[in-house]
Amino acid sequence: MPKVVSRSAVSSSTDAQPTASSAAALRVYYCICGEFILVIDKSLATLPRRKTDNSIIIRSTESQAGKARVFKLNAVAEEPILLERPGGHEKQYRFHCPRCSLKIGYQSSPPPVKTADFLYILSGALTQMQGQIPPDAFEGEKDTSDSTAHQG
């Protein structure tokens, strides 16, 4: 058998300017069950939150107030619901995980995604690490465990 000889050269430059594509790193988010749900051009932790329910606000459309985020949502649309809010009502078109049906987020107009000005991601619904529960997943839940009860 002939001998295989390979030669390679590695070249790098510390003077090279970053390209637009290398600066636009995409972030991937998963449902708690591990299903791929969202890819977006910015970390969700840096986006603003909605005061009414602490949802993460993703700008879907371009406006004078700001530039639209680049994102893709992998979720199933649900029937709209009507919520009672202080000062009126709010219609939400919700989305859920295609695998486990966990509520992921909502928008204010009928599907498809990006037909409303904003997409709202529910607090604690997504994680960057597959199979890892986000720290805010159970925020606001009451602890129902009884510290005095013992298993026998």
TORTI-188250 format. One line per field, with one value per residue (C-alpha): residue in one letter; x, y, z. Coordinates in steps of 0.25 Angstrom, whole numbers, plus 5000, padded with zeros to 4 digits. Layout:
N
fike	A_...;
px	X_...;
py	Y_...;
pz	Z_...;
END
This chain:
152
fike	M_P_K_V_V_S_R_S_A_V_S_S_S_T_D_A_Q_P_T_A_S_S_A_A_A_L_R_V_Y_Y_C_I_C_G_E_F_I_L_V_I_D_K_S_L_A_T_L_P_R_R_K_T_D_N_S_I_I_I_R_S_T_E_S_Q_A_G_K_A_R_V_F_K_L_N_A_V_A_E_E_P_I_L_L_E_R_P_G_G_H_E_K_Q_Y_R_F_H_C_P_R_C_S_L_K_I_G_Y_Q_S_S_P_P_P_V_K_T_A_D_F_L_Y_I_L_S_G_A_L_T_Q_M_Q_G_Q_I_P_P_D_A_F_E_G_E_K_D_T_S_D_S_T_A_H_Q_G;
px	5000_5006_5009_5000_5007_4999_5004_4995_4998_4990_4989_4983_4984_4981_4979_4967_4954_4942_4932_4917_4913_4923_4918_4903_4904_4891_4885_4878_4867_4860_4847_4849_4846_4858_4851_4857_4848_4855_4867_4870_4881_4881_4881_4867_4874_4877_4863_4853_4842_4827_4822_4808_4814_4829_4829_4841_4838_4843_4841_4835_4833_4841_4836_4841_4843_4853_4858_4852_4859_4864_4858_4851_4840_4837_4824_4809_4799_4787_4773_4773_4769_4763_4770_4764_4775_4774_4767_4762_4763_4775_4774_4786_4789_4798_4808_4812_4824_4821_4826_4821_4810_4817_4812_4824_4819_4808_4805_4794_4790_4786_4797_4806_4818_4823_4809_4808_4818_4823_4825_4825_4833_4827_4837_4844_4839_4852_4866_4879_4884_4876_4870_4873_4862_4864_4865_4852_4844_4837_4837_4825_4821_4817_4825_4815_4825_4823_4837_4831_4826_4835_4835_4835;
py	5000_5014_5023_5035_5048_5061_5075_5087_5101_5109_5124_5135_5150_5158_5170_5165_5172_5164_5162_5165_5151_5148_5160_5155_5143_5135_5130_5117_5114_5102_5098_5091_5078_5080_5084_5095_5107_5120_5125_5140_5151_5155_5149_5149_5153_5167_5169_5178_5172_5175_5181_5173_5159_5160_5154_5157_5166_5163_5174_5167_5179_5191_5204_5218_5213_5203_5192_5178_5166_5155_5142_5129_5123_5108_5107_5104_5114_5113_5119_5133_5136_5149_5153_5163_5174_5187_5197_5187_5174_5168_5158_5148_5139_5128_5119_5106_5095_5085_5074_5076_5087_5096_5111_5118_5132_5141_5152_5162_5158_5145_5136_5135_5140_5154_5160_5167_5178_5170_5155_5153_5141_5136_5137_5124_5117_5116_5111_5112_5099_5087_5079_5090_5097_5112_5119_5127_5115_5114_5129_5133_5119_5116_5106_5095_5086_5084_5084_5077_5065_5053_5041_5028;
pz	5000_4996_5007_5009_5011_5013_5015_5019_5022_5032_5030_5039_5040_5053_5044_5037_5039_5043_5032_5033_5034_5045_5053_5051_5060_5061_5074_5075_5085_5089_5096_5110_5103_5094_5081_5072_5073_5070_5063_5064_5062_5076_5090_5096_5109_5103_5097_5105_5113_5113_5126_5126_5126_5126_5112_5103_5091_5077_5067_5055_5045_5041_5047_5050_5064_5061_5051_5051_5057_5048_5053_5049_5059_5058_5065_5063_5063_5072_5072_5078_5092_5098_5111_5121_5124_5132_5123_5113_5106_5098_5087_5086_5075_5082_5077_5084_5082_5071_5080_5094_5092_5102_5100_5094_5091_5084_5075_5073_5059_5052_5047_5040_5049_5046_5042_5055_5059_5071_5074_5089_5095_5109_5120_5123_5111_5103_5106_5099_5104_5099_5111_5121_5128_5127_5141_5139_5135_5148_5152_5159_5163_5177_5185_5188_5195_5210_5217_5229_5221_5220_5211_5219;
END
